[in-house]
């Protein structure tokens, strides 16, 4: 992985689809002994119009079982990723597997499917929402110890993957239209706490004109008030 690492990163950033991203992830992770992994990101609907982004290479029988058992509602890895920024390792004997009866049942089933060892890397995005990159580690101790050496690179790769997914969303026009120069000025002053009247004096235009630009900006960014407007514009790098 070390030899081709930057080549893999370049592939991630030039991917044209989630399928391209998965193909790259498959190659880079299989090179270090990781066969099964899961990437998932739920964008904040407050900031961006997009569905859950997901790349999964887990066994089909586990995926079916996961759905049948409604494990998404109790999966402790999901809760962990939502509330932490630190990576975590999980093993059949680790304290990470303590929890409610339902969570313990989840871990027991994971172990039965050969997914008792692994790591979860929480993901934070400039577009909001939470996500995670989970990898299942080899069950053989020696193989697992060898794979663990590459976890820092896997963690870095997870964030490059996230950046690539965000770029795909932008390229596919899921991100709303960009603001005009004047709209950006108005939103910038609004973010600074200025009222429409104050902005009209700063920009030497009428207050109705300022309100017109604010209305257009809110429509473009699909928000309903000025607080949401400034938050979303900042998150999307428009200011």
Backbone bond lengths (Angstrom), bond angles and torsions (degrees), N, CA, C in turn:
res aa  C-N    CA-C-N  psi(-1)  N-CA   C-N-CA  omega(-1)  CA-C   N-CA-C  phi
1 X - - - 1.473 - - 1.528 111.07 -
2 X 1.344 117.13 -37.76 1.453 119.91 -178.21 1.516 111.36 -59.52
3 X 1.334 116.90 -41.76 1.459 121.14 -175.71 1.531 111.32 -64.26
4 X 1.331 117.11 -39.77 1.469 121.00 -174.28 1.519 113.32 -104.78
5 X 1.322 116.98 7.64 1.464 120.31 -171.06 1.525 112.78 -55.81
6 X 1.317 117.34 -49.05 1.462 119.66 -176.71 1.524 111.42 -70.08
7 X 1.313 116.38 -28.12 1.454 119.19 173.85 1.515 111.02 -65.98
8 X 1.336 116.18 -40.89 1.461 120.50 177.32 1.528 111.02 -63.04
9 X 1.329 116.27 -42.58 1.462 120.63 -179.78 1.526 110.16 -62.04
10 X 1.328 115.76 -41.91 1.458 120.31 177.59 1.524 110.94 -60.80
11 X 1.335 116.70 -39.89 1.468 120.71 178.39 1.528 110.83 -62.54
12 X 1.323 116.33 -40.11 1.467 119.73 179.63 1.522 110.48 -60.75
13 X 1.321 116.63 -42.43 1.462 120.12 -174.53 1.525 113.23 -79.60
14 X 1.315 117.01 -9.89 1.471 119.30 176.86 1.526 111.94 -110.58
15 X 1.332 116.55 8.66 1.467 120.93 -179.54 1.523 111.08 -64.88
16 X 1.320 115.53 146.45 1.460 121.62 -179.38 1.528 112.69 -104.74
17 X 1.332 116.93 -7.21 1.462 119.58 -177.58 1.526 109.35 -160.72
18 X 1.332 115.65 168.63 1.462 119.74 174.94 1.520 110.56 -63.29
19 X 1.335 116.55 -31.65 1.463 120.14 177.21 1.513 111.57 -62.25
20 X 1.329 117.38 -41.32 1.467 121.04 176.53 1.525 110.16 -62.70
21 X 1.319 116.26 -41.84 1.464 119.95 179.81 1.525 110.90 -63.31
22 X 1.335 116.18 -41.64 1.460 119.15 179.88 1.526 111.03 -65.14
23 X 1.319 117.27 -39.83 1.463 120.10 179.47 1.528 110.90 -60.51
24 X 1.327 116.37 -40.83 1.452 120.24 178.47 1.519 110.92 -68.07
25 X 1.340 116.59 -44.44 1.471 120.06 178.34 1.519 110.82 -60.42
26 X 1.326 117.00 -41.09 1.462 120.50 179.06 1.526 110.67 -57.16
27 X 1.336 116.20 -46.74 1.467 119.95 -176.81 1.522 112.00 -66.89
28 X 1.347 115.86 -47.20 1.459 118.37 -174.92 1.522 111.45 -67.56
29 X 1.328 117.69 -38.52 1.460 120.19 -177.42 1.522 112.11 -77.76
30 X 1.316 117.49 -37.68 1.462 119.30 178.00 1.528 111.42 -65.02
31 X 1.328 116.30 -28.74 1.466 120.04 177.24 1.520 112.20 -61.11
32 X 1.353 117.07 -26.89 1.462 119.86 -177.84 1.528 111.56 -111.17
33 X 1.319 117.08 14.25 1.458 120.24 173.54 1.510 115.69 91.44
34 X 1.332 117.76 14.44 1.470 120.91 177.64 1.521 108.70 -104.63
35 X 1.324 115.59 115.24 1.460 120.68 -178.49 1.521 112.06 -97.04
36 X 1.322 116.48 -35.91 1.457 120.39 -174.91 1.520 111.35 -115.03
37 X 1.317 115.65 134.44 1.458 120.89 179.40 1.530 108.99 -154.87
38 X 1.317 114.37 166.95 1.464 119.75 178.86 1.521 109.37 -148.29
39 X 1.317 115.26 125.95 1.467 121.80 172.40 1.519 107.26 -112.62
40 X 1.324 116.47 133.83 1.467 120.32 179.17 1.517 109.16 -149.81
41 X 1.318 114.85 134.00 1.464 120.43 178.13 1.526 108.90 -140.26
42 X 1.319 114.82 125.46 1.462 121.90 175.90 1.518 108.23 -103.61
43 X 1.335 118.45 100.65 1.467 119.79 179.65 1.524 110.65 -62.91
44 X 1.299 115.16 150.56 1.453 119.90 175.41 1.520 109.42 -71.23
45 X 1.320 117.25 119.69 1.454 120.69 178.74 1.517 110.95 -65.97
46 X 1.322 115.86 -15.86 1.461 121.64 176.91 1.529 110.58 -71.29
47 X 1.347 115.74 -26.55 1.454 120.01 -174.93 1.517 114.39 -109.85
48 X 1.315 117.93 -27.83 1.460 119.02 -173.18 1.516 111.09 -152.26
49 X 1.319 116.25 144.52 1.457 121.35 176.85 1.529 108.64 -88.02
50 X 1.304 117.61 104.99 1.463 119.98 178.22 1.521 109.27 -167.71
51 X 1.333 115.52 148.91 1.455 120.56 176.38 1.525 109.86 -81.11
52 X 1.325 115.46 175.10 1.457 120.74 175.10 1.532 108.91 -59.42
53 X 1.319 115.78 133.53 1.457 121.44 176.07 1.529 107.94 -99.11
54 X 1.327 117.01 129.15 1.463 118.85 -172.19 1.525 110.97 -145.89
55 X 1.345 116.06 136.93 1.462 123.08 171.75 1.520 106.37 -131.75
56 X 1.310 117.41 123.26 1.461 120.88 -174.64 1.531 110.12 -134.07
57 X 1.338 116.36 135.38 1.464 120.13 174.75 1.524 111.12 -122.92
58 X 1.330 116.43 16.74 1.470 120.73 -177.79 1.527 110.88 -67.92
59 X 1.353 117.73 159.65 1.471 120.91 178.29 1.531 111.14 -57.12
60 X 1.305 116.33 141.09 1.464 120.82 -178.22 1.520 110.91 -60.06
61 X 1.348 116.69 -40.39 1.466 118.39 -178.46 1.526 111.54 -64.90
62 X 1.346 116.51 -34.10 1.462 119.25 176.77 1.522 110.91 -69.91
63 X 1.312 117.34 -40.19 1.458 120.86 179.83 1.522 111.35 -63.12
64 X 1.329 116.17 -40.91 1.466 120.34 177.22 1.518 110.89 -65.65
65 X 1.328 115.64 -44.02 1.464 120.74 179.17 1.528 110.43 -63.50
66 X 1.328 116.68 -41.62 1.461 122.95 179.36 1.530 110.09 -57.93
67 X 1.319 115.49 -43.07 1.462 120.33 -179.65 1.520 111.57 -71.72
68 X 1.323 116.34 -43.36 1.462 120.49 -179.44 1.522 111.89 -61.56
69 X 1.323 115.67 -37.63 1.466 120.45 -178.56 1.535 113.00 -86.14
70 X 1.326 116.25 -0.33 1.468 121.26 -178.14 1.524 111.28 54.66
71 X 1.322 115.74 42.32 1.456 120.33 -177.39 1.526 112.65 -68.57
72 X 1.326 118.27 -18.71 1.460 119.50 -179.88 1.523 111.63 -60.34
73 X 1.343 116.11 -25.58 1.463 119.68 -178.20 1.528 112.97 -82.37
74 X 1.342 117.17 -14.40 1.466 119.60 -177.92 1.523 113.03 -126.65
75 X 1.323 117.46 -2.59 1.464 121.08 -177.27 1.528 109.93 -57.52
76 X 1.339 118.42 112.11 1.473 119.73 -176.95 1.522 112.92 -66.66
77 X 1.327 117.93 -22.02 1.462 120.10 178.36 1.523 110.20 -66.09
78 X 1.331 116.99 -36.21 1.458 121.51 178.65 1.523 109.91 -65.09
79 X 1.315 116.79 -47.14 1.465 120.93 179.90 1.521 110.71 -62.98
80 X 1.331 115.48 -41.41 1.456 119.54 179.46 1.522 110.83 -60.55
81 X 1.327 116.54 -46.17 1.467 121.05 -177.77 1.518 111.85 -64.16
82 X 1.320 116.90 -29.08 1.462 120.73 179.99 1.525 112.51 -75.87
83 X 1.337 115.90 -21.38 1.461 119.65 -171.89 1.521 114.48 -119.96
84 X 1.312 117.43 7.75 1.462 119.69 -178.20 1.517 109.95 -143.97
85 X 1.319 115.59 157.62 1.467 120.73 173.89 1.519 111.11 -114.23
86 X 1.320 117.30 -0.63 1.462 122.14 -177.50 1.524 110.81 -96.13
87 X 1.329 117.95 137.37 1.477 120.47 174.58 1.523 110.13 -64.50
88 X 1.315 116.35 157.27 1.455 120.32 179.45 1.523 109.91 -142.84
89 X 1.334 115.93 142.61 1.460 122.26 174.57 1.517 108.56 -98.96
90 X 1.333 117.60 143.76 1.449 121.09 175.58 1.530 109.29 -131.58
91 X 1.337 114.20 137.50 1.464 122.40 179.48 1.519 108.29 -137.69
92 X 1.340 118.06 164.96 1.470 120.06 -179.23 1.522 114.35 -59.58
93 X 1.345 117.23 -20.94 1.463 119.94 -176.84 1.525 112.95 -111.96
94 X 1.322 117.71 6.67 1.461 119.30 -175.59 1.519 111.50 -83.14
95 X 1.331 115.26 156.62 1.461 121.10 177.21 1.527 111.32 -66.99
96 X 1.321 116.26 -18.13 1.461 119.91 178.68 1.517 111.62 -61.42
97 X 1.324 116.40 -20.01 1.457 119.98 -178.11 1.518 112.68 -91.43
98 X 1.336 116.55 0.26 1.457 119.35 171.76 1.522 108.69 -70.54
99 X 1.300 116.41 156.69 1.464 118.73 179.04 1.510 110.15 157.23
100 X 1.305 115.51 -158.46 1.456 120.76 -179.36 1.524 110.24 -69.07
101 X 1.320 115.09 168.74 1.464 120.17 177.94 1.523 109.97 -59.67
102 X 1.325 116.62 -40.54 1.458 120.49 179.79 1.520 111.34 -65.15
103 X 1.321 117.27 -40.36 1.455 120.71 178.93 1.531 110.64 -66.78
104 X 1.310 116.96 -39.99 1.465 120.33 177.52 1.529 110.27 -62.98
105 X 1.320 115.93 -37.56 1.466 119.43 176.63 1.522 110.16 -63.60
106 X 1.327 116.91 -39.82 1.461 120.81 177.46 1.527 110.47 -59.15
107 X 1.338 116.86 -46.78 1.463 120.35 -178.45 1.526 110.97 -64.59
108 X 1.329 116.37 -39.87 1.463 119.85 179.28 1.518 111.39 -60.54
109 X 1.321 116.33 -42.40 1.458 120.53 178.61 1.528 110.76 -68.10
110 X 1.331 116.81 -37.86 1.466 120.49 178.00 1.522 110.41 -60.03
111 X 1.314 115.87 -43.63 1.464 120.81 -179.82 1.525 110.41 -64.18
112 X 1.329 116.35 -40.34 1.468 120.62 179.10 1.532 111.54 -59.65
113 X 1.334 116.73 -30.26 1.456 121.25 -179.39 1.531 112.44 -93.78
114 X 1.325 115.73 10.93 1.462 119.65 178.67 1.508 114.42 76.99
115 X 1.336 117.00 22.14 1.457 121.23 -177.15 1.527 110.91 -118.00
116 X 1.320 116.23 37.55 1.462 121.04 -176.79 1.510 114.39 -83.07
117 X 1.325 117.04 -17.31 1.460 120.90 179.20 1.533 108.89 -113.61
118 X 1.325 116.29 138.16 1.455 117.11 178.37 1.512 113.14 178.59
119 X 1.309 114.92 -174.37 1.459 121.94 178.79 1.518 108.86 -141.65
120 X 1.326 115.70 146.06 1.458 122.10 176.94 1.518 109.06 -122.57
121 X 1.318 115.42 128.58 1.462 121.85 179.25 1.530 108.25 -114.49
122 X 1.329 118.80 108.17 1.468 120.60 177.37 1.526 110.28 -64.09
123 X 1.320 116.71 147.02 1.464 122.13 -179.33 1.520 109.50 -124.37
124 X 1.323 115.39 133.27 1.452 121.22 173.40 1.524 108.07 -116.65
125 X 1.311 116.27 141.75 1.454 121.36 -174.36 1.520 111.28 -122.15
126 X 1.329 116.67 147.36 1.458 119.89 174.91 1.519 111.25 -68.21
127 X 1.341 116.80 -15.50 1.460 120.76 178.37 1.519 111.84 -93.51
128 X 1.320 116.66 8.03 1.456 120.27 177.13 1.512 113.10 86.13
129 X 1.331 115.57 175.30 1.453 120.60 -179.35 1.520 111.22 82.07
130 X 1.314 115.32 178.41 1.463 120.74 -179.89 1.517 109.89 -129.56
131 X 1.304 114.96 155.54 1.459 120.15 -179.71 1.511 111.37 -153.52
132 X 1.322 115.73 178.42 1.455 119.81 179.21 1.520 110.06 -156.25
133 X 1.308 114.30 155.72 1.456 122.42 174.05 1.522 106.12 -126.20
134 X 1.331 116.52 110.96 1.464 121.84 -177.94 1.521 110.15 -110.67
135 X 1.325 116.77 137.76 1.463 121.27 175.75 1.520 108.58 -126.32
136 X 1.328 116.30 140.34 1.459 121.78 175.08 1.523 107.56 -93.17
137 X 1.314 116.32 127.33 1.459 121.66 -178.19 1.528 110.69 -90.74
138 X 1.346 117.54 154.88 1.475 120.64 179.40 1.521 111.47 -57.71
139 X 1.319 116.02 145.59 1.466 119.88 179.28 1.531 111.47 -78.63
140 X 1.324 117.69 -25.11 1.461 120.67 176.56 1.534 109.47 -71.20
141 X 1.317 116.78 130.30 1.464 121.08 -172.78 1.525 113.03 -59.62
142 X 1.326 117.52 -47.18 1.460 120.41 -177.98 1.524 111.32 -64.93
143 X 1.324 116.40 -43.40 1.464 119.80 177.55 1.529 110.53 -62.59
144 X 1.337 115.56 -39.07 1.461 119.78 -178.54 1.529 110.57 -66.49
145 X 1.311 117.13 -42.28 1.460 120.31 179.21 1.524 111.43 -63.34
146 X 1.329 116.60 -36.17 1.470 120.35 177.71 1.526 110.22 -66.99
147 X 1.320 117.03 -42.68 1.459 121.23 -179.84 1.520 111.87 -66.20
148 X 1.330 117.15 -36.07 1.458 121.00 -178.38 1.524 112.68 -59.87
149 X 1.335 117.09 -24.70 1.461 120.53 179.56 1.529 111.60 -62.95
150 X 1.333 115.92 -24.56 1.456 120.04 -174.84 1.527 113.40 -97.67
151 X 1.326 117.32 2.91 1.462 119.09 -176.09 1.533 114.09 -59.93
152 X 1.347 119.88 -36.56 1.477 118.01 176.24 1.527 112.23 -58.83
153 X 1.349 116.83 -38.40 1.460 119.46 177.49 1.526 111.19 -70.56
154 X 1.322 117.10 -35.31 1.459 120.66 177.14 1.527 109.77 -64.04
155 X 1.331 116.26 -40.48 1.466 119.93 178.41 1.523 110.90 -62.76
156 X 1.328 116.50 -45.04 1.469 119.84 178.42 1.528 110.68 -62.93
157 X 1.336 116.18 -40.07 1.456 120.35 179.96 1.520 111.28 -62.32
158 X 1.350 116.44 -35.42 1.461 120.39 -179.41 1.523 111.01 -60.22
159 X 1.319 117.21 -37.62 1.459 119.95 -178.09 1.530 111.27 -78.31
160 X 1.331 117.07 -30.52 1.464 119.12 172.66 1.533 109.48 -68.06
161 X 1.315 116.67 -37.16 1.458 120.83 176.83 1.519 110.13 -61.55
162 X 1.335 116.72 -44.42 1.461 120.54 179.19 1.521 110.82 -60.89
163 X 1.316 116.58 -44.05 1.459 120.49 179.16 1.519 110.94 -60.49
164 X 1.319 116.43 -39.34 1.465 120.68 -179.82 1.518 111.44 -67.47
165 X 1.332 117.28 -39.85 1.458 120.82 177.93 1.524 110.28 -63.17
166 X 1.325 116.72 -42.75 1.461 120.07 178.34 1.533 110.83 -60.51
167 X 1.330 115.82 -39.88 1.458 119.35 179.87 1.527 111.12 -66.51
168 X 1.325 116.43 -38.46 1.466 119.84 177.06 1.519 110.70 -61.11
169 X 1.313 116.37 -42.01 1.461 120.52 179.37 1.525 109.89 -61.53
170 X 1.337 116.33 -44.50 1.458 120.09 179.67 1.523 110.79 -63.19
171 X 1.337 117.15 -43.01 1.464 121.37 -178.63 1.519 112.30 -66.10
172 X 1.329 116.19 -28.77 1.461 120.45 -178.90 1.520 112.93 -90.23
173 X 1.330 114.70 12.54 1.470 120.92 174.81 1.521 113.49 64.06
174 X 1.339 116.94 26.75 1.461 118.56 172.55 1.523 110.22 -76.91
175 X 1.344 115.16 -27.02 1.456 118.94 176.64 1.523 107.99 -78.62
176 X 1.285 115.87 136.89 1.460 120.14 -175.85 1.525 111.59 -65.08
177 X 1.348 115.34 166.69 1.452 121.45 -176.65 1.525 111.51 -57.24
178 X 1.309 115.38 146.96 1.459 120.23 179.01 1.521 110.39 -75.22
179 X 1.326 114.79 156.01 1.454 120.51 -179.20 1.525 110.41 -78.45
180 X 1.326 115.71 152.16 1.457 120.20 172.33 1.530 108.84 -74.09
181 X 1.325 116.40 169.90 1.466 120.40 179.13 1.519 110.50 -59.04
182 X 1.331 117.66 -46.14 1.463 120.56 -179.26 1.519 111.51 -66.34
183 X 1.332 117.49 -40.66 1.466 120.52 177.87 1.527 110.23 -62.21
184 X 1.317 116.16 -40.10 1.464 120.17 178.74 1.525 110.78 -63.36
185 X 1.328 116.48 -40.33 1.463 120.28 178.24 1.523 110.62 -61.86
186 X 1.319 115.24 -45.13 1.461 119.67 -178.61 1.526 110.65 -64.31
187 X 1.336 116.25 -44.15 1.470 119.78 179.33 1.525 110.63 -64.98
188 X 1.323 116.81 -38.46 1.468 120.75 178.94 1.521 110.99 -60.11
189 X 1.326 116.75 -47.46 1.462 119.78 179.35 1.524 111.39 -67.87
190 X 1.322 116.14 -34.27 1.467 120.22 176.35 1.521 110.12 -63.61
191 X 1.325 115.83 -42.47 1.470 120.48 178.48 1.526 110.85 -62.58
192 X 1.337 116.13 -26.88 1.460 120.42 178.33 1.513 113.86 -83.57
193 X 1.335 116.14 2.97 1.456 120.26 175.08 1.510 115.42 94.78
194 X 1.333 116.62 7.46 1.458 119.33 -179.22 1.524 111.20 -81.12
195 X 1.323 115.37 146.15 1.464 120.55 176.08 1.524 109.52 -83.86
196 X 1.330 116.17 168.95 1.462 120.03 178.56 1.515 110.82 -59.79
197 X 1.338 116.59 -39.21 1.457 120.49 179.14 1.521 111.51 -64.00
198 X 1.301 117.18 -44.19 1.466 121.19 179.91 1.527 111.24 -65.27
199 X 1.352 116.08 -39.93 1.469 119.89 179.45 1.525 110.40 -65.86
200 X 1.335 116.61 -36.60 1.469 120.08 179.58 1.523 110.72 -61.31
201 X 1.337 117.22 -37.18 1.461 120.50 178.56 1.525 111.02 -72.70
202 X 1.346 116.46 -38.61 1.467 120.28 179.97 1.521 111.02 -64.01
203 X 1.345 116.68 -41.67 1.459 121.50 -175.69 1.531 112.99 -95.09
204 X 1.333 115.59 -0.12 1.476 121.44 177.53 1.528 112.16 58.31
205 X 1.327 115.96 44.25 1.461 121.82 174.49 1.526 107.72 -132.84
206 X 1.322 116.70 170.42 1.461 119.42 -178.40 1.525 111.37 -74.88
207 X 1.331 115.50 156.68 1.463 119.91 178.18 1.526 112.03 -63.03
208 X 1.364 119.82 -40.20 1.472 119.11 175.67 1.523 112.72 -58.06
209 X 1.330 116.93 -32.88 1.467 120.01 177.81 1.531 110.31 -65.84
210 X 1.321 116.02 -42.21 1.465 120.61 177.93 1.529 110.12 -61.80
211 X 1.322 115.96 -45.25 1.466 120.28 179.47 1.536 110.74 -63.13
212 X 1.325 116.57 -34.80 1.462 121.29 176.96 1.527 110.52 -62.74
213 X 1.336 116.87 -46.24 1.470 120.78 179.95 1.535 110.88 -66.04
214 X 1.316 117.15 -38.45 1.467 120.34 177.70 1.524 110.97 -63.27
215 X 1.325 115.87 -42.43 1.465 120.23 179.26 1.524 110.58 -61.71
216 X 1.331 116.88 -44.81 1.471 120.25 179.11 1.519 111.37 -62.91
217 X 1.328 116.68 -41.65 1.462 120.68 -179.04 1.523 110.99 -64.19
218 X 1.332 116.59 -41.68 1.466 119.93 179.01 1.519 111.39 -65.06
219 X 1.310 116.90 -37.37 1.465 120.03 178.08 1.529 110.60 -66.31
220 X 1.325 117.39 -42.82 1.456 121.21 -179.83 1.532 112.09 -63.42
221 X 1.314 115.50 -38.21 1.458 119.64 -176.94 1.527 112.70 -95.33
222 X 1.334 115.96 3.18 1.466 121.92 174.63 1.532 111.89 56.72
223 X 1.317 116.34 50.52 1.466 121.50 177.45 1.533 108.06 -126.28
224 X 1.329 115.99 169.23 1.461 119.01 -173.48 1.526 113.62 -116.65
225 X 1.341 118.14 -11.09 1.460 119.04 178.31 1.528 110.21 -145.80
226 X 1.317 116.31 171.65 1.463 120.09 -173.39 1.531 112.43 -70.71
227 X 1.320 117.39 -26.09 1.464 119.57 178.43 1.530 110.52 -68.68
228 X 1.324 116.00 -44.88 1.462 119.75 175.87 1.528 110.42 -65.19
229 X 1.315 116.28 -36.14 1.457 121.30 -179.15 1.525 111.45 -59.96
230 X 1.318 116.90 -50.67 1.462 119.57 -177.84 1.526 111.52 -68.55
231 X 1.328 116.53 -37.37 1.464 119.62 -180.00 1.521 111.16 -63.72
232 X 1.321 115.91 -43.61 1.461 119.24 -177.52 1.520 111.81 -71.81
233 X 1.315 117.06 -39.34 1.462 120.84 178.21 1.527 110.85 -61.99
234 X 1.324 116.51 -40.94 1.454 120.27 177.22 1.515 111.68 -65.27
235 X 1.339 116.46 -44.32 1.458 120.92 -178.24 1.517 112.00 -63.03
236 X 1.332 117.40 -33.05 1.450 121.76 -178.71 1.530 113.06 -89.82
237 X 1.330 116.21 4.05 1.454 119.83 177.49 1.504 114.01 70.80
238 X 1.319 117.60 27.85 1.464 121.04 -176.85 1.522 112.77 -89.73
239 X 1.331 117.43 -8.22 1.458 119.96 -178.51 1.526 110.14 -113.84
